[in-house]
């Protein structure tokens, strides 16, 4: 797998997130369903960014970037910033 499909996924998720916030703004608030979807999108974005970082680190250390794996949400969401 190349980085491009991951970047495409990030872009699609970012556009969806933007559309959800735009709708919330236009409607004067966010629905429960949209809030849940925003939470899902945030986790998916975190997973994508984590996968890109893994791939970059593997390349940097001479390892195969294609061996990087998407980590489960509970792992990715526990990272400290």
N, CA, C and O atoms as a GROMACS GRO file, in nm:
protein
  324
    1UNK      N    1   0.085  -0.118   0.000
    1UNK     CA    2   0.000   0.000   0.000
    1UNK      C    3   0.089   0.124   0.000
    1UNK      O    4   0.189   0.130   0.072
    2UNK      N    5   0.052   0.219  -0.080
    2UNK     CA    6   0.123   0.346  -0.084
    2UNK      C    7   0.057   0.445   0.012
    2UNK      O    8  -0.050   0.418   0.067
    3UNK      N    9   0.121   0.558   0.031
    3UNK     CA   10   0.065   0.660   0.119
    3UNK      C   11  -0.056   0.732   0.057
    3UNK      O   12  -0.141   0.784   0.129
    4UNK      N   13  -0.064   0.733  -0.076
    4UNK     CA   14  -0.169   0.809  -0.143
    4UNK      C   15  -0.310   0.766  -0.103
    4UNK      O   16  -0.394   0.852  -0.078
    5UNK      N   17  -0.341   0.635  -0.096
    5UNK     CA   18  -0.476   0.599  -0.052
    5UNK      C   19  -0.508   0.645   0.090
    5UNK      O   20  -0.622   0.677   0.122
    6UNK      N   21  -0.407   0.648   0.174
    6UNK     CA   22  -0.428   0.695   0.312
    6UNK      C   23  -0.458   0.845   0.309
    6UNK      O   24  -0.547   0.893   0.379
    7UNK      N   25  -0.382   0.917   0.228
    7UNK     CA   26  -0.405   1.062   0.216
    7UNK      C   27  -0.543   1.089   0.155
    7UNK      O   28  -0.611   1.183   0.196
    8UNK      N   29  -0.584   1.008   0.059
    8UNK     CA   30  -0.717   1.024   0.000
    8UNK      C   31  -0.825   1.003   0.107
    8UNK      O   32  -0.924   1.076   0.111
    9UNK      N   33  -0.805   0.904   0.192
    9UNK     CA   34  -0.900   0.877   0.300
    9UNK      C   35  -0.904   0.994   0.398
    9UNK      O   36  -1.012   1.034   0.442
   10UNK      N   37  -0.788   1.048   0.432
   10UNK     CA   38  -0.782   1.164   0.521
   10UNK      C   39  -0.859   1.280   0.460
   10UNK      O   40  -0.936   1.347   0.529
   11UNK      N   41  -0.837   1.305   0.332
   11UNK     CA   42  -0.907   1.416   0.266
   11UNK      C   43  -1.058   1.395   0.266
   11UNK      O   44  -1.134   1.489   0.292
   12UNK      N   45  -1.102   1.273   0.238
   12UNK     CA   46  -1.246   1.243   0.237
   12UNK      C   47  -1.306   1.263   0.376
   12UNK      O   48  -1.414   1.321   0.390
   13UNK      N   49  -1.237   1.216   0.478
   13UNK     CA   50  -1.285   1.231   0.615
   13UNK      C   51  -1.288   1.379   0.656
   13UNK      O   52  -1.383   1.423   0.721
   14UNK      N   53  -1.186   1.453   0.618
   14UNK     CA   54  -1.181   1.596   0.651
   14UNK      C   55  -1.296   1.671   0.583
   14UNK      O   56  -1.356   1.760   0.644
   15UNK      N   57  -1.327   1.636   0.459
   15UNK     CA   58  -1.438   1.699   0.389
   15UNK      C   59  -1.572   1.665   0.456
   15UNK      O   60  -1.660   1.750   0.470
   16UNK      N   61  -1.585   1.538   0.497
   16UNK     CA   62  -1.707   1.499   0.567
   16UNK      C   63  -1.722   1.575   0.698
   16UNK      O   64  -1.830   1.622   0.732
   17UNK      N   65  -1.612   1.586   0.772
   17UNK     CA   66  -1.614   1.658   0.900
   17UNK      C   67  -1.656   1.804   0.877
   17UNK      O   68  -1.739   1.858   0.951
   18UNK      N   69  -1.599   1.864   0.775
   18UNK     CA   70  -1.633   2.003   0.744
   18UNK      C   71  -1.781   2.017   0.708
   18UNK      O   72  -1.847   2.111   0.752
   19UNK      N   73  -1.834   1.923   0.630
   19UNK     CA   74  -1.975   1.927   0.591
   19UNK      C   75  -2.066   1.911   0.713
   19UNK      O   76  -2.169   1.977   0.722
   20UNK      N   77  -2.028   1.825   0.804
   20UNK     CA   78  -2.107   1.807   0.926
   20UNK      C   79  -2.111   1.934   1.009
   20UNK      O   80  -2.216   1.972   1.060
   21UNK      N   81  -1.996   2.000   1.023
   21UNK     CA   82  -1.993   2.125   1.100
   21UNK      C   83  -2.068   2.237   1.030
   21UNK      O   84  -2.134   2.319   1.094
   22UNK      N   85  -2.059   2.239   0.896
   22UNK     CA   86  -2.133   2.339   0.820
   22UNK      C   87  -2.284   2.321   0.841
   22UNK      O   88  -2.357   2.418   0.860
   23UNK      N   89  -2.328   2.195   0.836
   23UNK     CA   90  -2.470   2.166   0.856
   23UNK      C   91  -2.512   2.206   0.998
   23UNK      O   92  -2.619   2.265   1.016
   24UNK      N   93  -2.431   2.175   1.096
   24UNK     CA   94  -2.462   2.212   1.234
   24UNK      C   95  -2.475   2.364   1.247
   24UNK      O   96  -2.564   2.413   1.316
   25UNK      N   97  -2.388   2.436   1.181
   25UNK     CA   98  -2.392   2.582   1.186
   25UNK      C   99  -2.519   2.634   1.119
   25UNK      O  100  -2.584   2.725   1.171
   26UNK      N  101  -2.553   2.577   1.005
   26UNK     CA  102  -2.671   2.622   0.932
   26UNK      C  103  -2.801   2.591   1.006
   26UNK      O  104  -2.899   2.664   0.995
   27UNK      N  105  -2.799   2.481   1.080
   27UNK     CA  106  -2.921   2.438   1.149
   27UNK      C  107  -2.927   2.485   1.295
   27UNK      O  108  -3.020   2.453   1.368
   28UNK      N  109  -2.828   2.561   1.336
   28UNK     CA  110  -2.830   2.617   1.470
   28UNK      C  111  -2.792   2.519   1.580
   28UNK      O  112  -2.822   2.543   1.697
   29UNK      N  113  -2.728   2.412   1.545
   29UNK     CA  114  -2.684   2.314   1.644
   29UNK      C  115  -2.656   2.181   1.577
   29UNK      O  116  -2.686   2.161   1.460
   30UNK      N  117  -2.598   2.092   1.653
   30UNK     CA  118  -2.560   1.963   1.598
   30UNK      C  119  -2.652   1.854   1.650
   30UNK      O  120  -2.686   1.850   1.768
   31UNK      N  121  -2.693   1.766   1.561
   31UNK     CA  122  -2.781   1.657   1.601
   31UNK      C  123  -2.700   1.549   1.673
   31UNK      O  124  -2.577   1.544   1.662
   32UNK      N  125  -2.769   1.465   1.744
   32UNK     CA  126  -2.704   1.354   1.813
   32UNK      C  127  -2.633   1.262   1.714
   32UNK      O  128  -2.522   1.216   1.739
   33UNK      N  129  -2.698   1.237   1.601
   33UNK     CA  130  -2.640   1.150   1.498
   33UNK      C  131  -2.514   1.211   1.439
   33UNK      O  132  -2.413   1.142   1.420
   34UNK      N  133  -2.520   1.342   1.410
   34UNK     CA  134  -2.402   1.408   1.354
   34UNK      C  135  -2.289   1.414   1.455
   34UNK      O  136  -2.172   1.400   1.419
   35UNK      N  137  -2.322   1.433   1.582
   35UNK     CA  138  -2.218   1.434   1.687
   35UNK      C  139  -2.149   1.299   1.694
   35UNK      O  140  -2.027   1.291   1.705
   36UNK      N  141  -2.229   1.192   1.686
   36UNK     CA  142  -2.172   1.057   1.688
   36UNK      C  143  -2.083   1.034   1.566
   36UNK      O  144  -1.976   0.975   1.576
   37UNK      N  145  -2.128   1.082   1.451
   37UNK     CA  146  -2.048   1.066   1.329
   37UNK      C  147  -1.919   1.147   1.338
   37UNK      O  148  -1.814   1.100   1.295
   38UNK      N  149  -1.926   1.266   1.393
   38UNK     CA  150  -1.804   1.347   1.411
   38UNK      C  151  -1.703   1.274   1.499
   38UNK      O  152  -1.583   1.278   1.472
   39UNK      N  153  -1.752   1.209   1.603
   39UNK     CA  154  -1.663   1.132   1.690
   39UNK      C  155  -1.598   1.017   1.612
   39UNK      O  156  -1.479   0.991   1.628
   40UNK      N  157  -1.677   0.949   1.529
   40UNK     CA  158  -1.624   0.839   1.447
   40UNK      C  159  -1.520   0.890   1.348
   40UNK      O  160  -1.416   0.828   1.328
   41UNK      N  161  -1.549   1.004   1.285
   41UNK     CA  162  -1.456   1.063   1.189
   41UNK      C  163  -1.325   1.101   1.258
   41UNK      O  164  -1.218   1.079   1.203
   42UNK      N  165  -1.334   1.157   1.378
   42UNK     CA  166  -1.213   1.195   1.452
   42UNK      C  167  -1.125   1.074   1.480
   42UNK      O  168  -1.003   1.081   1.467
   43UNK      N  169  -1.186   0.964   1.519
   43UNK     CA  170  -1.109   0.842   1.547
   43UNK      C  171  -1.047   0.790   1.418
   43UNK      O  172  -0.930   0.751   1.416
   44UNK      N  173  -1.124   0.788   1.310
   44UNK     CA  174  -1.072   0.740   1.182
   44UNK      C  175  -0.955   0.826   1.134
   44UNK      O  176  -0.857   0.774   1.081
   45UNK      N  177  -0.966   0.957   1.154
   45UNK     CA  178  -0.854   1.046   1.117
   45UNK      C  179  -0.730   1.014   1.201
   45UNK      O  180  -0.619   1.008   1.149
   46UNK      N  181  -0.750   0.996   1.329
   46UNK     CA  182  -0.637   0.961   1.416
   46UNK      C  183  -0.571   0.831   1.370
   46UNK      O  184  -0.448   0.820   1.371
   47UNK      N  185  -0.651   0.734   1.331
   47UNK     CA  186  -0.597   0.607   1.284
   47UNK      C  187  -0.518   0.627   1.155
   47UNK      O  188  -0.411   0.568   1.138
   48UNK      N  189  -0.569   0.708   1.065
   48UNK     CA  190  -0.499   0.734   0.939
   48UNK      C  191  -0.365   0.804   0.964
   48UNK      O  192  -0.263   0.765   0.908
   49UNK      N  193  -0.368   0.907   1.048
   49UNK     CA  194  -0.243   0.978   1.078
   49UNK      C  195  -0.143   0.886   1.148
   49UNK      O  196  -0.023   0.894   1.122
   50UNK      N  197  -0.191   0.802   1.236
   50UNK     CA  198  -0.104   0.706   1.303
   50UNK      C  199  -0.041   0.611   1.202
   50UNK      O  200   0.078   0.581   1.210
   51UNK      N  201  -0.121   0.564   1.107
   51UNK     CA  202  -0.069   0.473   1.005
   51UNK      C  203   0.037   0.542   0.920
   51UNK      O  204   0.139   0.481   0.888
   52UNK      N  205   0.015   0.666   0.884
   52UNK     CA  206   0.118   0.740   0.809
   52UNK      C  207   0.246   0.755   0.890
   52UNK      O  208   0.356   0.740   0.836
   53UNK      N  209   0.233   0.784   1.020
   53UNK     CA  210   0.353   0.797   1.105
   53UNK      C  211   0.427   0.664   1.114
   53UNK      O  212   0.550   0.660   1.111
   54UNK      N  213   0.353   0.555   1.127
   54UNK     CA  214   0.416   0.423   1.131
   54UNK      C  215   0.493   0.396   1.002
   54UNK      O  216   0.607   0.350   1.004
   55UNK      N  217   0.428   0.426   0.889
   55UNK     CA  218   0.492   0.401   0.759
   55UNK      C  219   0.620   0.485   0.745
   55UNK      O  220   0.722   0.436   0.697
   56UNK      N  221   0.612   0.612   0.787
   56UNK     CA  222   0.729   0.700   0.779
   56UNK      C  223   0.842   0.646   0.867
   56UNK      O  224   0.957   0.644   0.824
   57UNK      N  225   0.810   0.604   0.987
   57UNK     CA  226   0.912   0.551   1.078
   57UNK      C  227   0.975   0.424   1.022
   57UNK      O  228   1.096   0.405   1.032
   58UNK      N  229   0.894   0.338   0.962
   58UNK     CA  230   0.948   0.215   0.905
   58UNK      C  231   1.042   0.246   0.789
   58UNK      O  232   1.148   0.184   0.776
   59UNK      N  233   1.004   0.341   0.705
   59UNK     CA  234   1.094   0.380   0.594
   59UNK      C  235   1.224   0.436   0.650
   59UNK      O  236   1.332   0.403   0.602
   60UNK      N  237   1.213   0.522   0.752
   60UNK     CA  238   1.330   0.588   0.810
   60UNK      C  239   1.430   0.487   0.865
   60UNK      O  240   1.551   0.509   0.860
   61UNK      N  241   1.379   0.376   0.918
   61UNK     CA  242   1.467   0.276   0.978
   61UNK      C  243   1.489   0.155   0.888
   61UNK      O  244   1.528   0.048   0.935
   62UNK      N  245   1.464   0.172   0.758
   62UNK     CA  246   1.496   0.067   0.662
   62UNK      C  247   1.403  -0.053   0.666
   62UNK      O  248   1.439  -0.160   0.617
   63UNK      N  249   1.286  -0.037   0.723
   63UNK     CA  250   1.189  -0.146   0.728
   63UNK      C  251   1.082  -0.125   0.621
   63UNK      O  252   1.071  -0.017   0.563
   64UNK      N  253   1.005  -0.228   0.596
   64UNK     CA  254   0.901  -0.224   0.495
   64UNK      C  255   0.780  -0.145   0.547
   64UNK      O  256   0.717  -0.188   0.643
   65UNK      N  257   0.748  -0.032   0.485
   65UNK     CA  258   0.633   0.046   0.531
   65UNK      C  259   0.500  -0.028   0.513
   65UNK      O  260   0.402   0.003   0.582
   66UNK      N  261   0.496  -0.124   0.423
   66UNK     CA  262   0.372  -0.198   0.401
   66UNK      C  263   0.338  -0.293   0.516
   66UNK      O  264   0.229  -0.350   0.520
   67UNK      N  265   0.431  -0.309   0.608
   67UNK     CA  266   0.404  -0.392   0.727
   67UNK      C  267   0.334  -0.313   0.837
   67UNK      O  268   0.293  -0.370   0.938
   68UNK      N  269   0.319  -0.182   0.819
   68UNK     CA  270   0.246  -0.100   0.916
   68UNK      C  271   0.100  -0.141   0.915
   68UNK      O  272   0.044  -0.174   0.810
   69UNK      N  273   0.040  -0.139   1.031
   69UNK     CA  274  -0.099  -0.182   1.047
   69UNK      C  275  -0.184  -0.072   1.111
   69UNK      O  276  -0.135   0.006   1.193
   70UNK      N  277  -0.310  -0.068   1.072
   70UNK     CA  278  -0.403   0.023   1.138
   70UNK      C  279  -0.423  -0.029   1.279
   70UNK      O  280  -0.458  -0.145   1.300
   71UNK      N  281  -0.401   0.058   1.375
   71UNK     CA  282  -0.418   0.017   1.515
   71UNK      C  283  -0.562   0.042   1.559
   71UNK      O  284  -0.630   0.130   1.506
   72UNK      N  285  -0.609  -0.037   1.654
   72UNK     CA  286  -0.747  -0.021   1.702
   72UNK      C  287  -0.769   0.116   1.767
   72UNK      O  288  -0.675   0.177   1.818
   73UNK      N  289  -0.893   0.163   1.764
   73UNK     CA  290  -0.924   0.294   1.823
   73UNK      C  291  -0.878   0.309   1.967
   73UNK      O  292  -0.830   0.416   2.005
   74UNK      N  293  -0.892   0.205   2.048
   74UNK     CA  294  -0.855   0.219   2.189
   74UNK      C  295  -0.705   0.240   2.206
   74UNK      O  296  -0.662   0.298   2.306
   75UNK      N  297  -0.625   0.195   2.112
   75UNK     CA  298  -0.480   0.219   2.117
   75UNK      C  299  -0.449   0.361   2.072
   75UNK      O  300  -0.378   0.435   2.141
   76UNK      N  301  -0.502   0.398   1.957
   76UNK     CA  302  -0.472   0.528   1.898
   76UNK      C  303  -0.525   0.643   1.985
   76UNK      O  304  -0.460   0.746   1.997
   77UNK      N  305  -0.640   0.624   2.044
   77UNK     CA  306  -0.700   0.732   2.123
   77UNK      C  307  -0.636   0.749   2.260
   77UNK      O  308  -0.667   0.846   2.328
   78UNK      N  309  -0.549   0.662   2.302
   78UNK     CA  310  -0.482   0.674   2.433
   78UNK      C  311  -0.348   0.748   2.422
   78UNK      O  312  -0.283   0.771   2.524
   79UNK      N  313  -0.306   0.786   2.301
   79UNK     CA  314  -0.178   0.855   2.286
   79UNK      C  315  -0.182   0.989   2.356
   79UNK      O  316  -0.284   1.058   2.357
   80UNK      N  317  -0.071   1.025   2.414
   80UNK     CA  318  -0.056   1.156   2.477
   80UNK      C  319  -0.004   1.252   2.371
   80UNK      O  320   0.082   1.217   2.290
   81UNK      N  321  -0.057   1.372   2.371
   81UNK     CA  322  -0.011   1.474   2.275
   81UNK      C  323   0.104   1.550   2.334
   81UNK      O  324   0.158   1.640   2.270
   0.00000   0.00000   0.00000
